[in-house]
Amino acid sequence: DSRAYYHLLNQIAPKGDGLHELPIKIDFSGFHDKNDLMRAEYMLQQADKLGCRQFVTPADVVAGNPKLNLAFVANLFNTYPALHKPDSSSYDLNLLEGESKEERTFRNWMNSLGVSPYVNHLYSDLSDALIIFQLYDMTRVPVDWNHVNKPPYPVLGGNMKKIENCNYAVELGKTKARFSLVGIAGHDLNEGNPTLTLALVWQLMRRYTLNVLSDLGEGEKVNDEIIIKWVNQTLAKANKKTSITSFKDKSISTSLPVLDLIDAIAPKAVRPEMVKREDLSSQDKLNNAKYAISVARKIGARIYALPDDLFEVKPKMVMTVFACLMGRGLNKIK
């Protein structure tokens, strides 16, 4: 009925207590709406204020879809854990977390597509390649499911069945998807080799994003150069002063090219008073990045990247941001 979510959002929303922290007020006016769907929509509007609306629709909330609601709550926790660091600690909190931001982004992406079973741990949950085969299906790489070993696996030789799946996953990647998988073998996926597993997963996510763009381009192949050209042309047409030379462009750390592009695509979506443009500190840049990701999602761009990806200018993730915004921009034109 969304009511627990209302209370949760109210608890985790920033109160403005910290340095450079702006308070976000949760509006309870929709809390008593008699219609479950409308109440869920009003609740998600409040979640949007936190930049956390993605993964569920009002219908998913009302139906109680477990996977999508778990992804929604997990994203709330990742974005606003509302936990305070201890004053003195001998622990490295980053090591305790045990998952990089890039890994979390990939997991969020997979789970938002509804893969089964739900991906809780990026490496061990891909050890039999069943998730990878589903992602191949969703990215239009033909999978011969008769060739895939399915659980339950036998006690004796069960791991061999999983390795056979992983070998087939690598073969599909090389032959059908035309991925660059040099030096990657099935046992690397089965054993959860982080570097080699991420190499495959990144190319899957990239293919998915480019498929979205290809649909909008009526089948025209869209590469990095086309995206960059479209970004700069769109910025110029809207009389913006920002531009990018590549997805490694240092100016992206300010998020100003992203915010200007959003404003060009959806005028008035960006509130100027929320954007810092001059004498930017690291915190200012991070705040800009959080706001850019939030507004991009608000206008309907399916962004999976994290604010840190813009702030730190991680080229792979930066590409997905501009690609999704291009998809949103072309969709508006059509």
CYANA upper distance limits for C-alpha pairs under 8 A (distance plus 0.5 A):
  1 ASP  CA     36 ASP  CA      6.30
  1 ASP  CA     39 ARG  CA      7.92
  1 ASP  CA     40 ALA  CA      7.59
  1 ASP  CA     61 VAL  CA      8.18
  1 ASP  CA     62 VAL  CA      6.77
  2 SER  CA      6 TYR  CA      6.86
  2 SER  CA     36 ASP  CA      8.19
  2 SER  CA     39 ARG  CA      7.20
  2 SER  CA     40 ALA  CA      5.98
  2 SER  CA     43 MET  CA      7.16
  2 SER  CA     61 VAL  CA      7.54
  2 SER  CA     62 VAL  CA      8.06
  3 ARG  CA      7 HIS  CA      7.07
  3 ARG  CA     31 PHE  CA      7.06
  4 ALA  CA      8 LEU  CA      6.66
  5 TYR  CA      9 LEU  CA      6.53
  5 TYR  CA     43 MET  CA      7.75
  6 TYR  CA     10 ASN  CA      6.74
  6 TYR  CA     26 ILE  CA      8.46
  6 TYR  CA     28 PHE  CA      7.85
  6 TYR  CA     31 PHE  CA      7.79
  6 TYR  CA     43 MET  CA      6.64
  7 HIS  CA     11 GLN  CA      6.71
  8 LEU  CA     12 ILE  CA      6.81
  9 LEU  CA     13 ALA  CA      6.32
  9 LEU  CA     26 ILE  CA      7.53
  9 LEU  CA     46 GLN  CA      8.13
  9 LEU  CA     47 ALA  CA      7.29
 10 ASN  CA     25 LYS  CA      8.06
 10 ASN  CA     26 ILE  CA      6.17
 11 GLN  CA     82 ALA  CA      8.42
 12 ILE  CA     80 TYR  CA      6.54
 12 ILE  CA     81 PRO  CA      7.49
 12 ILE  CA     82 ALA  CA      5.83
 13 ALA  CA     23 PRO  CA      7.99
 13 ALA  CA     24 ILE  CA      6.37
 13 ALA  CA     25 LYS  CA      7.65
 13 ALA  CA     26 ILE  CA      7.90
 13 ALA  CA     50 LEU  CA      7.63
 13 ALA  CA     80 TYR  CA      7.75
 14 PRO  CA     21 GLU  CA      7.61
 14 PRO  CA     22 LEU  CA      7.36
 14 PRO  CA     23 PRO  CA      5.61
 14 PRO  CA     24 ILE  CA      6.11
 15 LYS  CA     21 GLU  CA      8.30
 15 LYS  CA     22 LEU  CA      7.72
 15 LYS  CA     23 PRO  CA      5.02
 15 LYS  CA     24 ILE  CA      6.98
 15 LYS  CA     25 LYS  CA      8.33
 16 GLY  CA     20 HIS  CA      8.40
 16 GLY  CA     21 GLU  CA      5.37
 16 GLY  CA     22 LEU  CA      5.28
 16 GLY  CA     23 PRO  CA      4.62
 16 GLY  CA     24 ILE  CA      8.15
 17 ASP  CA     21 GLU  CA      7.14
 17 ASP  CA     23 PRO  CA      8.32
 20 HIS  CA    283 GLN  CA      8.43
 24 ILE  CA     49 LYS  CA      7.75
 24 ILE  CA     50 LEU  CA      8.11
 26 ILE  CA     46 GLN  CA      6.44
 27 ASP  CA     46 GLN  CA      7.28
 30 GLY  CA     38 MET  CA      8.37
 30 GLY  CA     39 ARG  CA      6.17
 30 GLY  CA     42 TYR  CA      5.99
 30 GLY  CA     43 MET  CA      7.65
 31 PHE  CA     39 ARG  CA      6.72
 31 PHE  CA     42 TYR  CA      8.25
 31 PHE  CA     43 MET  CA      8.10
 32 HIS  CA     39 ARG  CA      7.96
 33 ASP  CA     38 MET  CA      7.45
 33 ASP  CA     39 ARG  CA      6.02
 34 LYS  CA     39 ARG  CA      7.85
 35 ASN  CA     39 ARG  CA      6.56
 36 ASP  CA     40 ALA  CA      6.61
 36 ASP  CA     62 VAL  CA      7.04
 37 LEU  CA     41 GLU  CA      6.74
 37 LEU  CA     58 PRO  CA      6.14
 37 LEU  CA     59 ALA  CA      6.92
 37 LEU  CA     62 VAL  CA      6.97
 38 MET  CA     42 TYR  CA      6.71
 38 MET  CA     58 PRO  CA      8.05
 39 ARG  CA     43 MET  CA      6.66
 40 ALA  CA     44 LEU  CA      6.66
 40 ALA  CA     58 PRO  CA      5.43
 40 ALA  CA     59 ALA  CA      8.36
 40 ALA  CA     61 VAL  CA      7.09
 40 ALA  CA     62 VAL  CA      7.55
 41 GLU  CA     45 GLN  CA      6.74
 41 GLU  CA     57 THR  CA      8.20
 41 GLU  CA     58 PRO  CA      5.75
 42 TYR  CA     46 GLN  CA      7.11
 43 MET  CA     47 ALA  CA      6.88
 44 LEU  CA     48 ASP  CA      6.55
 44 LEU  CA     53 ARG  CA      6.25
 44 LEU  CA     58 PRO  CA      7.90
 45 GLN  CA     49 LYS  CA      7.33
 45 GLN  CA     53 ARG  CA      7.82
 46 GLN  CA     50 LEU  CA      7.75
 47 ALA  CA     51 GLY  CA      7.06
 47 ALA  CA     52 CYS  CA      5.82
 47 ALA  CA     53 ARG  CA      5.70
 48 ASP  CA     52 CYS  CA      5.83
 48 ASP  CA     53 ARG  CA      5.18
 48 ASP  CA    294 SER  CA      7.89
 48 ASP  CA    298 LYS  CA      7.37
 49 LYS  CA    294 SER  CA      8.34
 50 LEU  CA    294 SER  CA      7.94
 51 GLY  CA    290 LYS  CA      8.38
 51 GLY  CA    291 TYR  CA      8.35
 51 GLY  CA    293 ILE  CA      7.79
 51 GLY  CA    294 SER  CA      4.79
 51 GLY  CA    295 VAL  CA      7.99
 51 GLY  CA    297 ARG  CA      7.84
 51 GLY  CA    298 LYS  CA      8.24
 52 CYS  CA     72 PHE  CA      8.01
 52 CYS  CA     75 ASN  CA      7.26
 52 CYS  CA     76 LEU  CA      6.72
 52 CYS  CA     79 THR  CA      8.23
 52 CYS  CA    294 SER  CA      8.04
 53 ARG  CA     72 PHE  CA      8.08
 53 ARG  CA    297 ARG  CA      8.28
 53 ARG  CA    298 LYS  CA      8.44
 54 GLN  CA     72 PHE  CA      7.32
 54 GLN  CA    297 ARG  CA      7.86
 55 PHE  CA     68 LEU  CA      6.31
 55 PHE  CA     69 ASN  CA      8.00
 55 PHE  CA     71 ALA  CA      6.86
 55 PHE  CA     72 PHE  CA      6.09
 55 PHE  CA    112 SER  CA      6.03
 56 VAL  CA     60 ASP  CA      6.10
 56 VAL  CA     61 VAL  CA      7.19
 56 VAL  CA     68 LEU  CA      6.32
 56 VAL  CA     69 ASN  CA      7.04
 56 VAL  CA     72 PHE  CA      7.01
 57 THR  CA     61 VAL  CA      7.04
 58 PRO  CA     62 VAL  CA      6.80
 59 ALA  CA     63 ALA  CA      6.43
 60 ASP  CA     64 GLY  CA      6.38
 60 ASP  CA     65 ASN  CA      5.85
 60 ASP  CA     68 LEU  CA      7.65
 60 ASP  CA     69 ASN  CA      7.84
 61 VAL  CA     65 ASN  CA      7.13
 61 VAL  CA     69 ASN  CA      7.22
 64 GLY  CA     69 ASN  CA      7.48
 65 ASN  CA     69 ASN  CA      6.45
 66 PRO  CA     70 LEU  CA      6.43
 67 LYS  CA     71 ALA  CA      6.76
 67 LYS  CA    111 ASN  CA      7.75
 67 LYS  CA    114 GLY  CA      7.62
 67 LYS  CA    118 TYR  CA      7.15
 68 LEU  CA     72 PHE  CA      6.65
 68 LEU  CA    111 ASN  CA      7.84
 68 LEU  CA    112 SER  CA      7.10
 68 LEU  CA    114 GLY  CA      7.84
 69 ASN  CA     73 VAL  CA      6.66
 70 LEU  CA     74 ALA  CA      6.41
 71 ALA  CA     75 ASN  CA      6.58
 71 ALA  CA    108 ASN  CA      7.33
 71 ALA  CA    111 ASN  CA      7.21
 71 ALA  CA    112 SER  CA      7.47
 72 PHE  CA     76 LEU  CA      6.87
 73 VAL  CA     77 PHE  CA      6.71
 74 ALA  CA     78 ASN  CA      6.61
 75 ASN  CA     79 THR  CA      6.49
 75 ASN  CA    108 ASN  CA      8.44
 76 LEU  CA     80 TYR  CA      6.20
 76 LEU  CA     81 PRO  CA      7.59
 77 PHE  CA     81 PRO  CA      4.95
 77 PHE  CA     82 ALA  CA      8.37
 91 TYR  CA     96 LEU  CA      8.02
 92 ASP  CA     96 LEU  CA      6.88
 93 LEU  CA     97 GLU  CA      6.72
 94 ASN  CA     98 GLY  CA      7.31
 95 LEU  CA     99 GLU  CA      8.36
 99 GLU  CA    103 GLU  CA      6.73
 99 GLU  CA    104 ARG  CA      7.11
100 SER  CA    104 ARG  CA      6.79
101 LYS  CA    105 THR  CA      6.65
101 LYS  CA    306 LEU  CA      7.96
102 GLU  CA    106 PHE  CA      6.90
103 GLU  CA    107 ARG  CA      6.80
103 GLU  CA    122 LEU  CA      7.39
104 ARG  CA    108 ASN  CA      6.59
105 THR  CA    109 TRP  CA      6.67
105 THR  CA    304 TYR  CA      6.57
105 THR  CA    305 ALA  CA      6.71
105 THR  CA    306 LEU  CA      7.65
106 PHE  CA    110 MET  CA      6.76
106 PHE  CA    122 LEU  CA      8.44
106 PHE  CA    201 VAL  CA      7.97
106 PHE  CA    202 TRP  CA      8.27
106 PHE  CA    205 MET  CA      8.25
106 PHE  CA    304 TYR  CA      8.40
107 ARG  CA    111 ASN  CA      6.62
107 ARG  CA    119 VAL  CA      6.86
107 ARG  CA    120 ASN  CA      8.06
107 ARG  CA    121 HIS  CA      8.32
107 ARG  CA    122 LEU  CA      6.81
108 ASN  CA    112 SER  CA      6.47
108 ASN  CA    304 TYR  CA      7.78
109 TRP  CA    113 LEU  CA      7.08
109 TRP  CA    205 MET  CA      8.37
109 TRP  CA    304 TYR  CA      6.76
110 MET  CA    114 GLY  CA      7.42
110 MET  CA    115 VAL  CA      6.77
110 MET  CA    119 VAL  CA      7.85
110 MET  CA    135 LEU  CA      8.19
111 ASN  CA    115 VAL  CA      6.22
111 ASN  CA    118 TYR  CA      6.73
111 ASN  CA    119 VAL  CA      6.94
114 GLY  CA    118 TYR  CA      8.21
115 VAL  CA    119 VAL  CA      8.25
115 VAL  CA    131 ILE  CA      6.96
115 VAL  CA    134 GLN  CA      7.18
115 VAL  CA    135 LEU  CA      8.21
116 SER  CA    131 ILE  CA      7.41
117 PRO  CA    131 ILE  CA      8.11
119 VAL  CA    125 ASP  CA      6.48
120 ASN  CA    125 ASP  CA      7.48
121 HIS  CA    125 ASP  CA      6.16
122 LEU  CA    126 LEU  CA      7.03
123 TYR  CA    127 SER  CA      7.07
123 TYR  CA    189 LEU  CA      8.14
123 TYR  CA    191 GLU  CA      8.44
123 TYR  CA    192 GLY  CA      5.19
123 TYR  CA    193 ASN  CA      7.99
123 TYR  CA    194 PRO  CA      7.50
123 TYR  CA    197 THR  CA      7.86
124 SER  CA    190 ASN  CA      8.29
124 SER  CA    191 GLU  CA      8.19
124 SER  CA    192 GLY  CA      6.55
125 ASP  CA    131 ILE  CA      8.30
126 LEU  CA    130 LEU  CA      7.36
126 LEU  CA    131 ILE  CA      6.54
126 LEU  CA    132 ILE  CA      7.40
126 LEU  CA    189 LEU  CA      7.56
126 LEU  CA    190 ASN  CA      7.76
126 LEU  CA    192 GLY  CA      8.06
127 SER  CA    162 LYS  CA      7.33
127 SER  CA    163 ILE  CA      8.45
127 SER  CA    166 CYS  CA      7.94
127 SER  CA    189 LEU  CA      6.36
127 SER  CA    190 ASN  CA      4.65
127 SER  CA    191 GLU  CA      7.12
127 SER  CA    192 GLY  CA      6.99
128 ASP  CA    161 LYS  CA      8.42
128 ASP  CA    162 LYS  CA      4.87
128 ASP  CA    163 ILE  CA      7.25
128 ASP  CA    165 ASN  CA      6.56
128 ASP  CA    166 CYS  CA      6.73
128 ASP  CA    190 ASN  CA      6.83
129 ALA  CA    133 PHE  CA      6.76
129 ALA  CA    162 LYS  CA      7.73
129 ALA  CA    165 ASN  CA      6.35
129 ALA  CA    166 CYS  CA      5.83
129 ALA  CA    169 ALA  CA      7.07
129 ALA  CA    189 LEU  CA      8.09
129 ALA  CA    190 ASN  CA      8.24
130 LEU  CA    134 GLN  CA      6.96
130 LEU  CA    150 LYS  CA      8.38
130 LEU  CA    165 ASN  CA      8.13
131 ILE  CA    135 LEU  CA      6.80
132 ILE  CA    136 TYR  CA      6.64
132 ILE  CA    169 ALA  CA      7.53
133 PHE  CA    137 ASP  CA      6.79
133 PHE  CA    143 VAL  CA      7.22
133 PHE  CA    169 ALA  CA      7.31
134 GLN  CA    138 MET  CA      6.82
135 LEU  CA    139 THR  CA      6.63
135 LEU  CA    204 LEU  CA      7.63
136 TYR  CA    140 ARG  CA      6.63
136 TYR  CA    141 VAL  CA      5.40
136 TYR  CA    142 PRO  CA      7.54
136 TYR  CA    143 VAL  CA      7.56
136 TYR  CA    204 LEU  CA      7.83
137 ASP  CA    141 VAL  CA      6.05
137 ASP  CA    142 PRO  CA      6.75
137 ASP  CA    143 VAL  CA      7.05
138 MET  CA    208 TYR  CA      8.01
139 THR  CA    204 LEU  CA      7.70
139 THR  CA    207 ARG  CA      6.98
139 THR  CA    208 TYR  CA      5.74
139 THR  CA    211 ASN  CA      7.61
141 VAL  CA    172 LEU  CA      8.26
141 VAL  CA    176 LYS  CA      6.85
141 VAL  CA    177 ALA  CA      6.49
142 PRO  CA    176 LYS  CA      7.90
143 VAL  CA    172 LEU  CA      8.25
144 ASP  CA    148 VAL  CA      7.66
148 VAL  CA    165 ASN  CA      6.41
148 VAL  CA    168 TYR  CA      8.44
149 ASN  CA    161 LYS  CA      6.63
149 ASN  CA    162 LYS  CA      7.64
149 ASN  CA    164 GLU  CA      8.20
149 ASN  CA    165 ASN  CA      6.83
153 TYR  CA    158 GLY  CA      5.36
153 TYR  CA    159 ASN  CA      8.32
153 TYR  CA    161 LYS  CA      7.70
154 PRO  CA    158 GLY  CA      5.25
157 GLY  CA    161 LYS  CA      7.14
158 GLY  CA    162 LYS  CA      7.14
159 ASN  CA    163 ILE  CA      6.73
160 MET  CA    164 GLU  CA      6.64
161 LYS  CA    165 ASN  CA      6.95
162 LYS  CA    166 CYS  CA      6.82
162 LYS  CA    190 ASN  CA      7.50
163 ILE  CA    167 ASN  CA      6.56
163 ILE  CA    186 GLY  CA      6.38
163 ILE  CA    187 HIS  CA      6.43
163 ILE  CA    190 ASN  CA      6.50
164 GLU  CA    168 TYR  CA      6.79
164 GLU  CA    186 GLY  CA      7.83
165 ASN  CA    169 ALA  CA      6.67
165 ASN  CA    186 GLY  CA      8.17
166 CYS  CA    170 VAL  CA      6.76
166 CYS  CA    185 ALA  CA      8.34
166 CYS  CA    186 GLY  CA      4.86
166 CYS  CA    187 HIS  CA      7.37
166 CYS  CA    189 LEU  CA      6.76
166 CYS  CA    190 ASN  CA      6.93
167 ASN  CA    171 GLU  CA      6.67
167 ASN  CA    185 ALA  CA      7.00
167 ASN  CA    186 GLY  CA      4.53
167 ASN  CA    187 HIS  CA      7.87
168 TYR  CA    172 LEU  CA      6.59
168 TYR  CA    186 GLY  CA      8.01
169 ALA  CA    173 GLY  CA      6.72
169 ALA  CA    186 GLY  CA      7.88
170 VAL  CA    174 LYS  CA      6.77
170 VAL  CA    181 LEU  CA      8.01
170 VAL  CA    184 ILE  CA      7.83
170 VAL  CA    185 ALA  CA      7.05
170 VAL  CA    186 GLY  CA      6.67
171 GLU  CA    175 THR  CA      6.49
171 GLU  CA    176 LYS  CA      8.41
172 LEU  CA    176 LYS  CA      5.61
172 LEU  CA    177 ALA  CA      6.86
173 GLY  CA    177 ALA  CA      5.31
173 GLY  CA    178 ARG  CA      6.48
173 GLY  CA    179 PHE  CA      5.83
173 GLY  CA    180 SER  CA      8.46
173 GLY  CA    181 LEU  CA      7.85
173 GLY  CA    200 LEU  CA      8.36
174 LYS  CA    178 ARG  CA      5.39
174 LYS  CA    179 PHE  CA      5.76
174 LYS  CA    180 SER  CA      7.28
174 LYS  CA    181 LEU  CA      6.95
175 THR  CA    179 PHE  CA      8.39
179 PHE  CA    200 LEU  CA      8.21
179 PHE  CA    203 GLN  CA      7.32
181 LEU  CA    199 ALA  CA      7.94
181 LEU  CA    200 LEU  CA      7.55
184 ILE  CA    188 ASP  CA      6.98
184 ILE  CA    196 LEU  CA      6.76
185 ALA  CA    189 LEU  CA      7.74
186 GLY  CA    190 ASN  CA      6.84
187 HIS  CA    191 GLU  CA      6.39
188 ASP  CA    192 GLY  CA      6.56
188 ASP  CA    193 ASN  CA      5.76
188 ASP  CA    196 LEU  CA      7.31
188 ASP  CA    197 THR  CA      7.73
189 LEU  CA    193 ASN  CA      6.63
189 LEU  CA    196 LEU  CA      7.84
189 LEU  CA    197 THR  CA      6.21
192 GLY  CA    197 THR  CA      7.11
193 ASN  CA    197 THR  CA      6.34
194 PRO  CA    198 LEU  CA      6.48
195 THR  CA    199 ALA  CA      6.79
196 LEU  CA    200 LEU  CA      7.20
197 THR  CA    201 VAL  CA      6.75
198 LEU  CA    202 TRP  CA      6.23
199 ALA  CA    203 GLN  CA      7.00
200 LEU  CA    204 LEU  CA      6.85
201 VAL  CA    205 MET  CA      6.75
202 TRP  CA    206 ARG  CA      6.58
203 GLN  CA    207 ARG  CA      6.49
204 LEU  CA    208 TYR  CA      6.70
205 MET  CA    209 THR  CA      6.79
206 ARG  CA    210 LEU  CA      6.65
206 ARG  CA    320 THR  CA      7.69
207 ARG  CA    211 ASN  CA      6.45
208 TYR  CA    212 VAL  CA      7.01
209 THR  CA    213 LEU  CA      7.12
209 THR  CA    320 THR  CA      7.27
209 THR  CA    323 ALA  CA      7.30
209 THR  CA    324 CYS  CA      7.47
210 LEU  CA    214 SER  CA      6.43
210 LEU  CA    222 VAL  CA      6.97
210 LEU  CA    223 ASN  CA      8.25
210 LEU  CA    323 ALA  CA      7.82
211 ASN  CA    215 ASP  CA      6.65
212 VAL  CA    216 LEU  CA      7.10
212 VAL  CA    327 GLY  CA      7.32
213 LEU  CA    217 GLY  CA      6.56
213 LEU  CA    222 VAL  CA      7.27
213 LEU  CA    323 ALA  CA      7.69
213 LEU  CA    324 CYS  CA      8.35
213 LEU  CA    326 MET  CA      7.94
213 LEU  CA    327 GLY  CA      5.93
214 SER  CA    218 GLU  CA      6.56
214 SER  CA    219 GLY  CA      5.39
214 SER  CA    220 GLU  CA      6.10
214 SER  CA    221 LYS  CA      6.37
214 SER  CA    222 VAL  CA      6.67
215 ASP  CA    219 GLY  CA      6.16
216 LEU  CA    327 GLY  CA      7.27
216 LEU  CA    330 LEU  CA      7.08
216 LEU  CA    331 ASN  CA      7.27
217 GLY  CA    221 LYS  CA      8.22
217 GLY  CA    222 VAL  CA      8.31
222 VAL  CA    226 ILE  CA      6.46
222 VAL  CA    227 ILE  CA      7.57
223 ASN  CA    227 ILE  CA      6.97
224 ASP  CA    228 ILE  CA      6.69
224 ASP  CA    319 MET  CA      8.05
225 GLU  CA    229 LYS  CA      6.53
226 ILE  CA    230 TRP  CA      6.61
227 ILE  CA    231 VAL  CA      6.63
227 ILE  CA    322 PHE  CA      7.63
227 ILE  CA    323 ALA  CA      6.96
227 ILE  CA    326 MET  CA      7.63
228 ILE  CA    232 ASN  CA      6.74
228 ILE  CA    244 ILE  CA      7.53
228 ILE  CA    245 THR  CA      7.81
228 ILE  CA    246 SER  CA      7.31
229 LYS  CA    233 GLN  CA      6.60
230 TRP  CA    234 THR  CA      6.46
230 TRP  CA    326 MET  CA      7.99
231 VAL  CA    235 LEU  CA      6.67
231 VAL  CA    243 SER  CA      8.07
231 VAL  CA    244 ILE  CA      8.34
231 VAL  CA    261 LEU  CA      7.61
231 VAL  CA    322 PHE  CA      7.94
231 VAL  CA    326 MET  CA      7.87
232 ASN  CA    236 ALA  CA      6.56
232 ASN  CA    243 SER  CA      5.92
232 ASN  CA    244 ILE  CA      7.25
233 GLN  CA    237 LYS  CA      6.60
234 THR  CA    238 ALA  CA      6.86
234 THR  CA    261 LEU  CA      7.58
234 THR  CA    264 ALA  CA      7.32
235 LEU  CA    239 ASN  CA      6.88
235 LEU  CA    240 LYS  CA      5.67
235 LEU  CA    241 LYS  CA      8.02
235 LEU  CA    242 THR  CA      7.46
235 LEU  CA    243 SER  CA      7.38
235 LEU  CA    260 ASP  CA      7.43
235 LEU  CA    261 LEU  CA      6.41
235 LEU  CA    264 ALA  CA      7.03
236 ALA  CA    240 LYS  CA      6.12
236 ALA  CA    241 LYS  CA      7.86
238 ALA  CA    264 ALA  CA      6.09
240 LYS  CA    260 ASP  CA      7.13
242 THR  CA    256 LEU  CA      7.63
242 THR  CA    257 PRO  CA      5.89
242 THR  CA    260 ASP  CA      7.81
243 SER  CA    257 PRO  CA      6.65
244 ILE  CA    249 ASP  CA      6.52
244 ILE  CA    251 SER  CA      7.88
244 ILE  CA    252 ILE  CA      8.09
244 ILE  CA    257 PRO  CA      7.76
245 THR  CA    249 ASP  CA      6.46
247 PHE  CA    252 ILE  CA      8.39
247 PHE  CA    313 VAL  CA      8.05
247 PHE  CA    314 LYS  CA      8.37
247 PHE  CA    315 PRO  CA      5.41
247 PHE  CA    316 LYS  CA      8.16
247 PHE  CA    318 VAL  CA      6.53
247 PHE  CA    319 MET  CA      6.60
248 LYS  CA    252 ILE  CA      8.17
248 LYS  CA    313 VAL  CA      6.62
248 LYS  CA    314 LYS  CA      7.61
248 LYS  CA    315 PRO  CA      5.84
249 ASP  CA    313 VAL  CA      8.00
250 LYS  CA    313 VAL  CA      7.40
251 SER  CA    255 SER  CA      7.83
251 SER  CA    256 LEU  CA      8.02
251 SER  CA    257 PRO  CA      7.92
252 ILE  CA    256 LEU  CA      7.28
252 ILE  CA    257 PRO  CA      6.78
252 ILE  CA    258 VAL  CA      7.91
252 ILE  CA    310 LEU  CA      6.77
252 ILE  CA    311 PHE  CA      7.71
252 ILE  CA    313 VAL  CA      6.78
253 SER  CA    285 LYS  CA      7.04
253 SER  CA    289 ALA  CA      8.39
253 SER  CA    310 LEU  CA      5.99
253 SER  CA    311 PHE  CA      4.76
253 SER  CA    312 GLU  CA      6.58
253 SER  CA    313 VAL  CA      6.16
254 THR  CA    280 LEU  CA      8.19
254 THR  CA    285 LYS  CA      5.35
254 THR  CA    286 LEU  CA      8.23
254 THR  CA    288 ASN  CA      7.18
254 THR  CA    289 ALA  CA      7.63
254 THR  CA    310 LEU  CA      8.26
254 THR  CA    311 PHE  CA      7.10
255 SER  CA    259 LEU  CA      6.69
255 SER  CA    285 LYS  CA      7.44
255 SER  CA    288 ASN  CA      6.39
255 SER  CA    289 ALA  CA      5.85
255 SER  CA    292 ALA  CA      7.22
255 SER  CA    310 LEU  CA      6.94
255 SER  CA    311 PHE  CA      7.68
256 LEU  CA    260 ASP  CA      6.42
256 LEU  CA    277 ARG  CA      7.87
256 LEU  CA    288 ASN  CA      8.05
257 PRO  CA    261 LEU  CA      6.55
258 VAL  CA    262 ILE  CA      6.72
258 VAL  CA    292 ALA  CA      7.06
258 VAL  CA    322 PHE  CA      8.05
259 LEU  CA    263 ASP  CA      6.73
259 LEU  CA    270 VAL  CA      7.54
259 LEU  CA    292 ALA  CA      6.07
260 ASP  CA    264 ALA  CA      6.66
261 LEU  CA    265 ILE  CA      6.69
261 LEU  CA    325 LEU  CA      8.48
262 ILE  CA    266 ALA  CA      6.33
262 ILE  CA    267 PRO  CA      8.07
262 ILE  CA    269 ALA  CA      7.86
262 ILE  CA    270 VAL  CA      7.72
262 ILE  CA    295 VAL  CA      8.22
262 ILE  CA    296 ALA  CA      7.07
262 ILE  CA    325 LEU  CA      7.91
263 ASP  CA    267 PRO  CA      5.19
263 ASP  CA    268 LYS  CA      6.94
263 ASP  CA    269 ALA  CA      6.70
263 ASP  CA    270 VAL  CA      6.36
265 ILE  CA    328 ARG  CA      8.38
265 ILE  CA    329 GLY  CA      6.03
265 ILE  CA    332 LYS  CA      8.40
266 ALA  CA    299 ILE  CA      7.72
269 ALA  CA    295 VAL  CA      7.45
269 ALA  CA    299 ILE  CA      7.95
270 VAL  CA    274 MET  CA      8.36
270 VAL  CA    295 VAL  CA      7.38
271 ARG  CA    275 VAL  CA      7.75
274 MET  CA    288 ASN  CA      8.32
274 MET  CA    291 TYR  CA      8.15
275 VAL  CA    288 ASN  CA      6.48
275 VAL  CA    291 TYR  CA      8.42
276 LYS  CA    280 LEU  CA      7.34
276 LYS  CA    284 ASP  CA      6.95
276 LYS  CA    285 LYS  CA      8.32
276 LYS  CA    288 ASN  CA      7.34
280 LEU  CA    284 ASP  CA      5.92
280 LEU  CA    285 LYS  CA      6.74
281 SER  CA    285 LYS  CA      6.86
282 SER  CA    286 LEU  CA      6.76
283 GLN  CA    287 ASN  CA      6.58
284 ASP  CA    288 ASN  CA      6.65
285 LYS  CA    289 ALA  CA      6.71
285 LYS  CA    311 PHE  CA      6.83
286 LEU  CA    290 LYS  CA      6.73
286 LEU  CA    307 PRO  CA      7.26
286 LEU  CA    308 ASP  CA      7.46
286 LEU  CA    311 PHE  CA      6.32
287 ASN  CA    291 TYR  CA      6.68
288 ASN  CA    292 ALA  CA      6.51
289 ALA  CA    293 ILE  CA      6.70
289 ALA  CA    307 PRO  CA      5.34
289 ALA  CA    308 ASP  CA      7.74
289 ALA  CA    310 LEU  CA      6.62
289 ALA  CA    311 PHE  CA      6.80
290 LYS  CA    294 SER  CA      6.64
290 LYS  CA    306 LEU  CA      8.43
290 LYS  CA    307 PRO  CA      5.50
291 TYR  CA    295 VAL  CA      6.59
292 ALA  CA    296 ALA  CA      6.48
292 ALA  CA    307 PRO  CA      8.43
293 ILE  CA    297 ARG  CA      6.77
293 ILE  CA    303 ILE  CA      7.71
293 ILE  CA    305 ALA  CA      8.36
293 ILE  CA    306 LEU  CA      7.83
293 ILE  CA    307 PRO  CA      6.88
294 SER  CA    298 LYS  CA      6.70
295 VAL  CA    299 ILE  CA      6.81
296 ALA  CA    300 GLY  CA      7.17
296 ALA  CA    301 ALA  CA      6.00
296 ALA  CA    302 ARG  CA      8.41
296 ALA  CA    303 ILE  CA      7.69
296 ALA  CA    325 LEU  CA      7.80
297 ARG  CA    301 ALA  CA      5.53
297 ARG  CA    302 ARG  CA      6.61
297 ARG  CA    303 ILE  CA      6.74
300 GLY  CA    328 ARG  CA      7.33
301 ALA  CA    324 CYS  CA      6.04
301 ALA  CA    325 LEU  CA      6.16
301 ALA  CA    327 GLY  CA      7.94
301 ALA  CA    328 ARG  CA      6.05
302 ARG  CA    324 CYS  CA      6.54
303 ILE  CA    320 THR  CA      7.73
303 ILE  CA    321 VAL  CA      6.45
303 ILE  CA    324 CYS  CA      6.81
304 TYR  CA    320 THR  CA      8.10
304 TYR  CA    321 VAL  CA      8.14
305 ALA  CA    309 ASP  CA      6.86
305 ALA  CA    317 MET  CA      6.24
305 ALA  CA    318 VAL  CA      7.97
305 ALA  CA    320 THR  CA      7.67
305 ALA  CA    321 VAL  CA      7.14
306 LEU  CA    310 LEU  CA      7.82
307 PRO  CA    311 PHE  CA      6.88
308 ASP  CA    312 GLU  CA      6.25
308 ASP  CA    313 VAL  CA      8.44
309 ASP  CA    313 VAL  CA      6.11
309 ASP  CA    314 LYS  CA      5.68
309 ASP  CA    317 MET  CA      6.65
309 ASP  CA    318 VAL  CA      7.11
310 LEU  CA    314 LYS  CA      7.10
310 LEU  CA    317 MET  CA      8.31
310 LEU  CA    318 VAL  CA      6.68
313 VAL  CA    318 VAL  CA      7.11
314 LYS  CA    318 VAL  CA      6.40
315 PRO  CA    319 MET  CA      6.56
316 LYS  CA    320 THR  CA      7.35
317 MET  CA    321 VAL  CA      7.08
318 VAL  CA    322 PHE  CA      7.02
319 MET  CA    323 ALA  CA      6.43
320 THR  CA    324 CYS  CA      6.45
321 VAL  CA    325 LEU  CA      6.73
322 PHE  CA    326 MET  CA      6.48
323 ALA  CA    327 GLY  CA      6.71
324 CYS  CA    328 ARG  CA      6.73
325 LEU  CA    329 GLY  CA      6.51
326 MET  CA    330 LEU  CA      6.50
327 GLY  CA    331 ASN  CA      6.52
328 ARG  CA    332 LYS  CA      6.86
329 GLY  CA    333 ILE  CA      7.04
330 LEU  CA    334 LYS  CA      6.72
